[in-house]
Every structure is written in C-alpha cells, then in structure tokens.
Amino acid sequence: MTLQSMTGFARSEGTVGRNRYVWELRSVNGKGLDMRLRLPPGLESLEPDVRRLITEKFSRGNIQASLNLSVTETKVEAALNRDALAAVLALREELGPLVDPSPLKLDSLMAIRGLVDIREPEESEEAIAARDAAILAGLGEALKHLRRMRESEGTALGIVLKAHVARIAELTAVVEADPSRSTEEIARRLSQQVAALLQDAPSLDRDRLHAEAALLATKADLREEIDRLKAHVVAAGELIDKGGPVGRRLDFLAQEFNRESNTICSKSNAAAVTAAGIELKVVIDQFREQVQNLE
C-alpha cells in the first residue's frame, strides 16, 4: 500500500437532466476522520451516503465536502386554481347585469391573484433518483482524485521520512562506536575516579569505591538505549515500506526515538556522545513533524 498525506484538494463536476453539480473536497491534518459537509437545501437525504463514501476511502483527516447545485435550463408551467376560477365564475353569474356581460379575457383572468400560478414543474421520482445517483457518482470521482493527490504527497513524504530514519541509524552507530564506551576507556576512567577519591580521602574503602564506581558505570551504560534505537529504526523502515494508514504507529515510534535520545544525553559522559544525542533529538523532531502529515 501507498503512504497517504492528509492534505489535498479535489474537484469534480457534471450535468444530469437540467441540473449542474460541482463537488469540492478539501482535506487537512486531523487526529481522526472528521467530515464537514455542505449540501444544498433539499439534498440533506444524501448525507448518509456521502459519509459512507468518504469513510470507505479515508481513515484520517479533516475533510470538507461542498456541493453546489444549479439549474442549467429553466422551465415553467402554468397551474390553474380551478376552485378559484369556479368561485370567480359563480360570482359573475351572481352579479348578473351589474357587470360587463362580454366573455372574460385571458388577461383579465391572469390579473386575478391566485387564479393562475406560474411555477417550475415538479420533477418525477425517477428524475430525482437519477439526479442523486449522478451526484454521488460525481463525489466518487472527486474522492478518487483526492486520494491520488494524498498518495502522491505521501510518496514524497516517505522519501523524506526514510532519509530521517537513515540519519537516526547513522547517529546511533556514532554513539555505539564512540571510544568512551569501550571496556578499556571505562576501566581507565573508573581507575582515575577512584584514585582521585582515595587521594582526597585515604581512609575510604578501596574495594567499596570500586564497587560503587562499577555500579555507576553500569547505570550509565548506553547498550539498552542503542539496542532499542536500532529496533525502532527497523520498525520505522518496515512501516514506511508497508504504507497505508501508519501515521499513528510512526508517531508512537517518534516518541520512543525521542525517549531514547533523551536518555543518551542524560547518561552521556563524553562530548562526542552528547553532540550525537543532541543531533538525534533534532532529526527525531523533524521526523515527527513530517509524520504528523500522514494518514
């Protein structure tokens, strides 16, 4: 599967009957899948299908879907209010000789409010069903375009993330290979520390000092942090190659990377290791910032 960014834009349009529809989709980062829909009055019944189609394509992101519907061809019909016409004719007959006996003309009838209603013809159920089906098909096309855009950006992000992971691996190797971590260097440093303490306080127990120094050296050892960083590097690489909605898991690994780099900096007793730990933190921050964009 391909990595997906959570940002993108797509548009689709079409004509069905005498209606023209335009879909516009916008997607930005989000902790989950949040949909905001803007549908024209009278089309609220489409909302469940719209939500279903979006959920089938995406699992994360704040997605705004806007539908614009317009009429491309205006049609009108004249609807006669027969009850009103019957009342008018009955009144004329009742008035008899008090009114003009000549036949009523069309313009006279049209001037009577409520007698004739000029309106758009009502669409049949079949026409409405065809319109709604076409609108949802148009949404499907827009969602395809949005997914392609998010995947394209996700592919670019994958390249950046792999570079960050490779740099984390390099810095981990620098920490692991630093001379300060060799057995000889640790022994030399412990001997110097014990000798300095004994010089300042000859009455101290030499064996006890060596035991305490060895315990402190064990606590300061970076072997566990280095091994965990290596494991996280492998896991991150596998997730990036796997693709799909892996943003949450990569974000968790970014937190684990950060935890190990903090521990390395706190345990470090060599300038080179501290420098590598600080650079690790910088690269990990960059890695996590990019991960926030992934689905």
Secondary structure as the mmCIF struct_conf table of DSSP 4:
data_model
#
loop_
_struct_conf.conf_type_id
_struct_conf.id
_struct_conf.beg_label_comp_id
_struct_conf.beg_label_asym_id
_struct_conf.beg_label_seq_id
_struct_conf.end_label_comp_id
_struct_conf.end_label_asym_id
_struct_conf.end_label_seq_id
STRN STRN1 LEU A 3 LEU A 3
STRN STRN2 SER A 5 SER A 5
BEND BEND1 MET A 6 MET A 6
STRN STRN3 GLY A 8 VAL A 16
TURN_TY1_P TURN_TY1_P1 GLY A 17 ARG A 18
STRN STRN4 ASN A 19 VAL A 28
BEND BEND2 LYS A 31 GLY A 32
STRN STRN5 LEU A 33 ARG A 38
TURN_TY1_P TURN_TY1_P2 PRO A 41 GLY A 42
HELX_RH_3T_P HELX_RH_3T_P1 GLU A 44 LEU A 46
HELX_RH_AL_P HELX_RH_AL_P1 GLU A 47 LYS A 57
BEND BEND3 SER A 59 ARG A 60
STRN STRN6 GLY A 61 VAL A 71
BEND BEND4 THR A 72 GLU A 73
STRN STRN7 GLU A 77 LEU A 80
HELX_RH_AL_P HELX_RH_AL_P2 ARG A 82 LEU A 95
HELX_RH_3T_P HELX_RH_3T_P2 GLY A 96 LEU A 98
BEND BEND5 VAL A 99 VAL A 99
BEND BEND6 SER A 102 SER A 102
HELX_LH_PP_P HELX_LH_PP_P1 PRO A 103 LYS A 105
HELX_RH_AL_P HELX_RH_AL_P3 LEU A 106 MET A 110
TURN_TY1_P TURN_TY1_P3 ALA A 111 ALA A 111
BEND BEND7 ILE A 112 ILE A 112
TURN_TY1_P TURN_TY1_P4 ARG A 113 LEU A 115
STRN STRN8 VAL A 116 ARG A 119
HELX_LH_PP_P HELX_LH_PP_P2 GLU A 120 SER A 124
HELX_RH_AL_P HELX_RH_AL_P4 GLU A 125 ALA A 177
HELX_RH_3T_P HELX_RH_3T_P3 PRO A 179 ARG A 181
BEND BEND8 SER A 182 SER A 182
HELX_RH_AL_P HELX_RH_AL_P5 THR A 183 ASP A 200
TURN_TY1_P TURN_TY1_P5 PRO A 202 SER A 203
BEND BEND9 LEU A 204 LEU A 204
HELX_RH_AL_P HELX_RH_AL_P6 ARG A 206 LYS A 219
TURN_TY1_P TURN_TY1_P6 ALA A 220 ALA A 220
HELX_RH_AL_P HELX_RH_AL_P7 ARG A 223 LYS A 242
STRN STRN9 GLY A 244 GLY A 244
BEND BEND10 PRO A 245 PRO A 245
HELX_RH_AL_P HELX_RH_AL_P8 GLY A 247 LYS A 267
BEND BEND11 ALA A 270 ALA A 270
HELX_RH_AL_P HELX_RH_AL_P9 ALA A 271 VAL A 291
TURN_TY1_P TURN_TY1_P7 GLN A 292 ASN A 293
STRN STRN10 LEU A 294 LEU A 294
#
